Amino acid sequence: MAITLGIYYLTPWIRWDRGPEMPDQAVLIDLANRRFFFFMIEIWPHEFYFVAGLLIMAGIGLFLFTSALGRVWCGYACPQTVWTDLFILVERWIEGDRNARLRLHRQKWGAEKIRKYGLKWIVWLLIGLATGGAWVFYFTDAPTLLRDLLAFEAHPIAYITIVFLTLTTFLFGGFFREQICIYACPWPRIQAAMMDESTITIAYRDWRGEPRGARRKGGEDENLGDCIDCMACVNVCPMGIDIRDGQQLACITCGLCIDACNDIMDKVGKPRGLIGYMALTDETRERAGETPRSVWRHVFRPRTIVYTVLWSGIGLGLLVALFVRADVDMSISPIRNPTHVVLSDGSVRNAYDIRLRNMFLEARDFTLSVADHEGITLTIEGVEGRTVTVGPDEQLNQRVYLTSAPDAPETRELVTPVRIWVGVADENDRIYGETVFNGRAQ
């Protein structure tokens, strides 16, 4: 819980120097400029395939961990679980242990109940406020937004988002809790399809614990198993299930029942592990007193190996694409209305809108040229020569004209394929875009 909450709350405040006129926030979803920054990596809108690839990797990663270790995502990293654990921790600090909380719940409203409930709800609201506030910090410069929020000068969307996330965190973590997991979340149903008899999950060793029953003081009952029916495993379960009834869809593999049962086994002098991690394929072996299979044989099997290969392949592909991508990008859009213009001297002119992206952190001069067509000349609207300057990490939309002389072959062709090159001054980087030159029909 500390690790996941630390990552969530502290990440927007990590600084990363990208030079002048660039955001210095390490992780930033810059919707205004349609860019995503992650430390030294910058993702532009036309590179959204990186985000799609990461989402696919996240999905396959969930399949991998679920098939190997059950619902570990739900038990340890799901936001609903993490914030519910935090709310329960606050509840325990203010109201006491489980028995004290039950007594407080049953007693009539009075000064003590109002004081404890009121303090608990205030702390929950503060946690929800911090949660909503941390979320909006991912979308703009965190220190600047914090000053604007405190001075009531931030955009109304920021306040609306914070209020909405504050209330949902307060309700989901404080009151709904396991109901969200059982009734609102579709992932448990999907995860059930990812698990099989070799998946390591939490199970109750009934052949050791049954028949269950309380022990008499000063004596042992040879007819009873190790389970003393203390209900500790049920009382600590955040989902409110009894693991002794067998594996259930609601179990989130959090392991709290294991800790509670081991504590009880230590107190009654019995071996630990009455409730523990186990695969169904090992149940028969343990019942017969045999040694269960190695954990690694459950983790590395055909299904998990296939998931691992897919996950690694996509990750490797994204890394290759990231390091081989050019720092210059362009797109060409021919003007269709009209497709071409015949000038007074008989030459034909076509117009194009070219979008140039400079992904350098410094301004660069871009030189445009047209290849393999001696009869076609290129001119740039509003610019002398064929060089334009694009600012650091910026995009420039530029109108460009291609003109064919009256006696050039392109003038007599209805459609002529052409290639426009863009080079970076004093650099070896050079890219091109394909388009067509429309001539007049003879």
C-alpha positions as CSV (number, residue, x, y, z in Angstrom):
1,M,0.0,0.0,0.0
2,A,2.8,2.4,0.9
3,I,4.6,1.7,-2.4
4,T,1.6,2.1,-4.6
5,L,0.3,5.2,-2.9
6,G,3.8,6.7,-2.9
7,I,4.0,6.2,-6.7
8,Y,0.6,7.8,-7.2
9,Y,1.0,10.8,-5.0
10,L,4.7,11.7,-5.6
11,T,5.1,11.0,-9.4
12,P,3.6,14.4,-10.5
13,W,6.2,16.2,-8.4
14,I,9.3,14.6,-10.0
15,R,11.1,17.2,-12.1
16,W,12.9,16.5,-15.4
17,D,15.0,19.2,-17.2
18,R,14.0,19.3,-20.9
19,G,15.5,22.7,-21.6
20,P,13.9,26.2,-22.0
21,E,10.3,26.5,-23.0
22,M,9.7,22.8,-22.3
23,P,7.8,21.3,-19.3
24,D,10.1,20.1,-16.6
25,Q,7.6,17.6,-15.1
26,A,8.9,14.0,-15.5
27,V,5.4,12.5,-16.1
28,L,2.9,14.8,-17.9
29,I,-0.2,14.2,-20.0
30,D,-0.2,17.5,-21.9
31,L,-3.7,17.5,-23.4
32,A,-3.5,21.1,-24.4
33,N,-0.5,20.5,-26.7
34,R,-1.5,16.8,-27.4
35,R,1.7,15.3,-26.0
36,F,2.7,12.8,-23.4
37,F,6.0,13.1,-21.5
38,F,7.5,10.2,-19.5
39,F,11.0,11.2,-18.3
40,M,13.2,11.3,-21.4
41,I,10.5,10.0,-23.7
42,E,8.0,12.2,-25.5
43,I,5.0,10.8,-27.3
44,W,3.2,12.9,-30.0
45,P,-0.3,12.3,-31.3
46,H,0.8,10.5,-34.4
47,E,2.8,8.1,-32.2
48,F,-0.2,6.9,-30.2
49,Y,0.7,3.4,-31.2
50,F,3.2,3.6,-28.3
51,V,0.3,4.1,-25.8
52,A,-1.7,1.4,-27.5
53,G,1.2,-1.0,-27.2
54,L,1.7,-0.2,-23.5
55,L,-2.0,-0.9,-22.9
56,I,-1.7,-4.2,-24.7
57,M,1.3,-5.0,-22.6
58,A,-0.6,-4.2,-19.5
59,G,-3.5,-6.5,-20.5
60,I,-1.1,-9.4,-21.4
61,G,0.8,-8.7,-18.1
62,L,-2.5,-9.1,-16.2
63,F,-3.2,-12.4,-18.0
64,L,0.3,-13.6,-17.2
65,F,0.2,-12.8,-13.5
66,T,-3.3,-14.1,-13.1
67,S,-2.6,-17.4,-14.8
68,A,0.5,-17.9,-12.6
69,L,-0.5,-16.5,-9.3
70,G,-4.3,-15.9,-9.3
71,R,-5.8,-12.5,-8.5
72,V,-2.7,-10.8,-7.3
73,W,-3.6,-7.6,-9.1
74,C,-6.8,-7.4,-7.2
75,G,-5.2,-8.3,-3.9
76,Y,-2.2,-6.0,-4.0
77,A,-2.3,-3.3,-6.7
78,C,-5.9,-2.5,-7.7
79,P,-6.8,1.1,-6.7
80,Q,-10.0,-0.1,-5.1
81,T,-8.1,-2.5,-2.9
82,V,-5.3,0.0,-2.1
83,W,-7.6,2.8,-1.0
84,T,-9.9,0.5,0.8
85,D,-7.0,-0.8,2.8
86,L,-6.0,2.8,3.6
87,F,-9.5,3.7,4.7
88,I,-9.7,0.5,6.9
89,L,-6.3,1.5,8.4
90,V,-7.7,4.9,9.3
91,E,-10.8,3.3,10.7
92,R,-8.7,1.0,12.9
93,W,-6.6,3.9,14.2
94,I,-9.7,6.0,15.2
95,E,-12.2,3.3,16.3
96,G,-9.9,0.5,17.5
97,D,-9.8,-3.2,16.6
98,R,-12.6,-5.2,15.0
99,N,-14.4,-5.9,18.3
100,A,-14.2,-2.2,19.3
101,R,-15.6,-1.2,15.9
102,L,-18.5,-3.6,16.2
103,R,-19.3,-2.3,19.7
104,L,-19.2,1.3,18.4
105,H,-21.5,0.4,15.5
106,R,-24.1,-1.2,17.7
107,Q,-24.2,1.5,20.4
108,K,-26.7,4.4,20.2
109,W,-25.7,7.7,18.8
110,G,-23.9,9.7,21.4
111,A,-20.9,12.0,21.9
112,E,-18.3,9.2,21.5
113,K,-19.9,7.8,18.4
114,I,-20.4,11.2,16.8
115,R,-16.8,12.2,17.6
116,K,-15.2,9.0,16.2
117,Y,-17.4,8.7,13.2
118,G,-17.0,12.4,12.4
119,L,-13.2,12.3,12.7
120,K,-13.1,9.2,10.5
121,W,-15.2,10.7,7.8
122,I,-13.2,13.9,7.8
123,V,-9.9,12.0,7.4
124,W,-11.5,9.9,4.6
125,L,-12.6,13.1,2.8
126,L,-9.1,14.5,3.2
127,I,-7.7,11.3,1.6
128,G,-10.3,11.6,-1.2
129,L,-9.3,15.2,-1.7
130,A,-5.6,14.3,-2.0
131,T,-6.5,11.6,-4.4
132,G,-8.5,13.9,-6.7
133,G,-5.8,16.5,-6.4
134,A,-3.0,14.2,-7.3
135,W,-4.9,13.0,-10.4
136,V,-5.2,16.5,-11.9
137,F,-1.5,17.2,-11.3
138,Y,-0.7,14.6,-14.0
139,F,-2.3,16.9,-16.7
140,T,-0.5,20.2,-16.1
141,D,2.5,21.5,-14.2
142,A,1.9,20.4,-10.6
143,P,3.4,23.4,-8.7
144,T,1.7,25.9,-10.9
145,L,-1.7,24.2,-10.6
146,L,-1.4,23.9,-6.9
147,R,-0.8,27.7,-6.6
148,D,-3.8,28.3,-8.9
149,L,-6.0,25.9,-6.9
150,L,-5.1,27.6,-3.6
151,A,-5.7,31.0,-5.1
152,F,-9.0,29.8,-6.7
153,E,-7.7,30.8,-10.1
154,A,-7.6,27.3,-11.6
155,H,-9.9,26.2,-14.5
156,P,-13.3,25.0,-13.3
157,I,-12.7,21.6,-14.9
158,A,-9.9,21.1,-12.3
159,Y,-12.2,21.8,-9.4
160,I,-15.0,19.6,-10.8
161,T,-12.6,16.7,-11.3
162,I,-11.2,17.0,-7.8
163,V,-14.7,17.1,-6.3
164,F,-15.9,14.1,-8.4
165,L,-12.8,12.0,-7.5
166,T,-13.0,13.0,-3.8
167,L,-16.6,11.8,-3.5
168,T,-16.0,8.6,-5.5
169,T,-12.9,7.7,-3.4
170,F,-14.9,8.5,-0.2
171,L,-17.8,6.3,-1.2
172,F,-16.0,3.5,-2.9
173,G,-13.2,3.1,-0.3
174,G,-15.3,3.9,2.8
175,F,-18.7,2.4,2.2
176,F,-19.0,0.3,-0.9
177,R,-15.7,-1.5,-0.6
178,E,-16.1,-5.2,-1.6
179,Q,-19.4,-4.4,-3.3
180,I,-17.5,-2.7,-6.1
181,C,-15.4,-5.8,-6.6
182,I,-18.3,-8.2,-6.5
183,Y,-20.9,-6.4,-8.4
184,A,-19.4,-3.5,-10.4
185,C,-16.0,-4.7,-11.6
186,P,-16.0,-7.1,-14.6
187,W,-12.4,-8.2,-14.1
188,P,-13.1,-11.0,-11.7
189,R,-15.1,-12.8,-14.4
190,I,-12.4,-12.3,-16.9
191,Q,-9.7,-13.5,-14.4
192,A,-11.6,-16.6,-13.8
193,A,-11.0,-17.6,-17.4
194,M,-7.3,-17.0,-17.0
195,M,-6.9,-19.5,-14.1
196,D,-6.6,-23.2,-14.3
197,E,-5.7,-26.1,-12.0
198,S,-2.0,-25.2,-12.0
199,T,-2.6,-21.6,-10.9
200,I,-1.2,-20.8,-7.5
201,T,-3.9,-19.4,-5.3
202,I,-5.1,-19.4,-1.7
203,A,-6.7,-22.6,-0.4
204,Y,-7.7,-24.2,2.9
205,R,-6.2,-27.6,3.6
206,D,-9.4,-29.3,4.8
207,W,-7.8,-32.7,5.1
208,R,-5.7,-31.2,7.9
209,G,-8.2,-28.8,9.4
210,E,-11.4,-31.0,9.5
211,P,-13.4,-31.7,11.5
212,R,-13.0,-28.3,13.0
213,G,-14.0,-27.3,16.5
214,A,-12.9,-25.4,19.7
215,R,-10.3,-27.0,22.0
216,R,-11.0,-27.7,25.6
217,K,-8.6,-26.1,28.1
218,G,-5.9,-28.5,29.3
219,G,-6.7,-31.2,26.8
220,E,-6.6,-32.3,23.2
221,D,-9.4,-33.8,21.2
222,E,-8.0,-36.4,18.9
223,N,-11.2,-36.4,16.8
224,L,-10.7,-32.7,15.7
225,G,-8.5,-31.3,13.1
226,D,-6.2,-28.3,13.4
227,C,-8.9,-25.7,12.7
228,I,-10.4,-24.4,15.9
229,D,-13.2,-22.6,14.2
230,C,-12.1,-19.2,15.5
231,M,-13.4,-17.4,12.5
232,A,-10.2,-15.3,12.3
233,C,-9.9,-15.9,8.6
234,V,-13.5,-14.8,8.0
235,N,-13.1,-11.7,10.2
236,V,-10.1,-10.3,8.4
237,C,-11.3,-11.1,4.8
238,P,-12.1,-7.8,3.0
239,M,-14.5,-9.6,0.8
240,G,-16.4,-11.2,3.7
241,I,-16.0,-14.8,2.4
242,D,-15.0,-18.0,4.2
243,I,-12.0,-19.5,2.5
244,R,-12.8,-22.8,4.2
245,D,-15.8,-23.2,1.8
246,G,-13.3,-23.6,-1.1
247,Q,-12.1,-21.4,-3.9
248,Q,-14.5,-18.6,-4.7
249,L,-14.9,-15.9,-7.3
250,A,-14.9,-13.2,-4.7
251,C,-11.4,-14.1,-3.3
252,I,-8.9,-11.4,-4.3
253,T,-5.8,-13.4,-3.1
254,C,-4.8,-10.7,-0.6
255,G,-3.4,-13.3,1.9
256,L,-4.9,-11.7,5.0
257,C,-6.5,-15.0,5.9
258,I,-3.1,-16.7,5.7
259,D,-1.6,-14.3,8.2
260,A,-4.6,-14.5,10.6
261,C,-4.6,-18.3,10.5
262,N,-0.8,-18.6,11.0
263,D,-1.1,-16.3,14.1
264,I,-3.8,-18.6,15.6
265,M,-1.7,-21.7,14.7
266,D,1.2,-20.3,16.6
267,K,-1.0,-19.6,19.7
268,V,-2.4,-23.1,19.8
269,G,0.9,-24.8,19.0
270,K,0.0,-26.2,15.6
271,P,2.0,-26.0,12.4
272,R,1.5,-23.0,10.1
273,G,0.1,-23.4,6.6
274,L,-3.5,-24.5,7.4
275,I,-4.4,-21.8,4.9
276,G,-1.8,-21.1,2.3
277,Y,-0.8,-20.7,-1.3
278,M,-1.5,-23.9,-3.3
279,A,-2.4,-25.1,-6.8
280,L,-5.2,-27.5,-7.3
281,T,-2.9,-30.0,-8.9
282,D,-1.0,-30.3,-5.7
283,E,-4.1,-31.0,-3.6
284,T,-4.1,-34.8,-4.3
285,R,-0.4,-35.0,-3.6
286,E,-0.7,-33.2,-0.3
287,R,-3.7,-35.3,0.8
288,A,-1.6,-38.4,0.2
289,G,1.3,-36.9,2.2
290,E,3.5,-36.4,-0.9
291,T,5.7,-33.3,-1.5
292,P,4.0,-30.8,-3.8
293,R,5.5,-29.7,-7.0
294,S,8.0,-26.8,-7.2
295,V,6.6,-23.3,-7.4
296,W,8.5,-22.7,-10.6
297,R,6.8,-25.7,-12.3
298,H,3.5,-23.9,-11.7
299,V,4.8,-20.5,-12.7
300,F,6.6,-21.6,-15.9
301,R,4.2,-23.8,-18.0
302,P,3.0,-23.5,-21.6
303,R,0.3,-20.9,-21.0
304,T,2.5,-18.5,-19.0
305,I,5.4,-19.0,-21.4
306,V,3.2,-18.0,-24.3
307,Y,2.0,-14.9,-22.4
308,T,5.7,-14.1,-21.5
309,V,6.8,-14.4,-25.2
310,L,3.9,-12.2,-26.4
311,W,4.6,-9.6,-23.6
312,S,8.3,-9.5,-24.3
313,G,7.8,-9.4,-28.1
314,I,5.5,-6.3,-27.9
315,G,7.9,-4.6,-25.4
316,L,10.9,-5.3,-27.6
317,G,9.0,-4.0,-30.7
318,L,8.1,-0.7,-28.8
319,L,11.7,-0.2,-27.7
320,V,13.0,-0.7,-31.3
321,A,10.4,1.7,-32.6
322,L,11.3,4.2,-29.9
323,F,15.0,4.3,-30.7
324,V,14.7,4.2,-34.5
325,R,12.1,6.9,-34.8
326,A,13.2,10.1,-36.6
327,D,13.3,13.4,-34.8
328,V,11.6,15.0,-37.8
329,D,8.2,14.2,-39.1
330,M,6.0,15.5,-41.9
331,S,2.6,15.0,-43.6
332,I,1.4,16.3,-46.9
333,S,-2.2,17.3,-47.7
334,P,-2.9,18.3,-51.3
335,I,-5.4,21.2,-51.8
336,R,-8.4,19.7,-53.6
337,N,-10.4,22.8,-54.4
338,P,-9.1,23.5,-57.0
339,T,-6.8,20.5,-57.7
340,H,-4.6,22.7,-59.9
341,V,-4.3,26.2,-61.4
342,V,-3.1,27.1,-64.9
343,L,-1.1,30.4,-64.8
344,S,-1.0,33.0,-67.5
345,D,2.2,31.7,-69.0
346,G,0.7,28.2,-69.3
347,S,2.5,26.7,-66.3
348,V,0.5,24.5,-63.8
349,R,0.6,25.1,-60.1
350,N,-0.5,22.8,-57.3
351,A,-0.9,23.8,-53.7
352,Y,-0.2,21.6,-50.6
353,D,-0.4,22.0,-46.8
354,I,2.7,20.5,-45.3
355,R,2.8,19.8,-41.5
356,L,6.4,19.8,-40.1
357,R,7.1,18.4,-36.7
358,N,10.4,19.3,-35.0
359,M,11.0,16.8,-32.2
360,F,14.3,18.3,-31.3
361,L,14.7,20.4,-28.1
362,E,16.2,23.2,-30.2
363,A,14.9,25.2,-33.1
364,R,15.8,23.7,-36.5
365,D,15.9,25.0,-40.1
366,F,14.1,22.6,-42.5
367,T,14.9,22.7,-46.2
368,L,12.2,21.5,-48.7
369,S,12.8,20.2,-52.2
370,V,11.1,18.1,-54.8
371,A,12.9,15.1,-56.2
372,D,13.5,13.7,-59.7
373,H,11.4,16.3,-61.6
374,E,13.5,19.0,-63.3
375,G,10.4,20.6,-64.7
376,I,8.8,21.1,-61.2
377,T,9.9,23.9,-58.9
378,L,9.0,24.3,-55.2
379,T,8.1,27.6,-53.5
380,I,7.0,28.3,-49.9
381,E,4.3,30.8,-49.2
382,G,5.6,33.9,-47.4
383,V,9.2,32.6,-47.4
384,E,12.1,33.5,-49.6
385,G,14.0,30.4,-50.6
386,R,13.1,26.9,-49.5
387,T,14.0,26.9,-45.8
388,V,11.7,27.4,-42.9
389,T,12.4,27.4,-39.2
390,V,10.4,25.3,-36.7
391,G,10.7,26.0,-33.0
392,P,11.9,23.5,-30.4
393,D,9.4,20.6,-30.0
394,E,6.8,22.4,-32.1
395,Q,4.7,21.8,-35.2
396,L,4.5,24.1,-38.2
397,N,1.7,24.1,-40.9
398,Q,3.1,25.6,-44.1
399,R,1.5,26.2,-47.5
400,V,3.8,25.0,-50.3
401,Y,3.4,25.3,-54.1
402,L,4.7,23.0,-56.9
403,T,4.8,24.7,-60.3
404,S,5.4,22.9,-63.6
405,A,6.7,24.7,-66.7
406,P,4.4,24.8,-69.7
407,D,6.6,22.4,-71.7
408,A,7.3,20.0,-68.8
409,P,5.9,16.5,-69.1
410,E,4.1,16.8,-65.8
411,T,2.0,19.6,-67.3
412,R,0.5,17.2,-69.9
413,E,0.0,14.3,-67.5
414,L,-3.3,14.1,-65.6
415,V,-1.6,12.8,-62.4
416,T,2.1,12.6,-61.8
417,P,3.6,11.0,-58.6
418,V,6.0,13.3,-56.8
419,R,8.2,13.1,-53.7
420,I,8.8,16.1,-51.5
421,W,12.0,15.9,-49.3
422,V,12.6,17.6,-46.0
423,G,16.1,17.9,-44.7
424,V,17.5,19.4,-41.5
425,A,20.1,22.0,-41.9
426,D,23.6,20.9,-40.7
427,E,22.2,17.4,-40.0
428,N,22.0,14.2,-41.8
429,D,18.4,13.6,-41.0
430,R,16.2,13.6,-44.2
431,I,12.7,12.4,-44.7
432,Y,10.2,12.5,-47.6
433,G,6.5,12.3,-48.3
434,E,4.7,11.0,-51.3
435,T,2.0,12.9,-53.1
436,V,0.7,13.6,-56.6
437,F,1.0,16.6,-59.0
438,N,-2.2,17.2,-61.0
439,G,-1.7,18.4,-64.6
440,R,-4.2,19.6,-67.1
441,A,-5.8,17.1,-69.4
442,Q,-4.9,17.5,-73.1
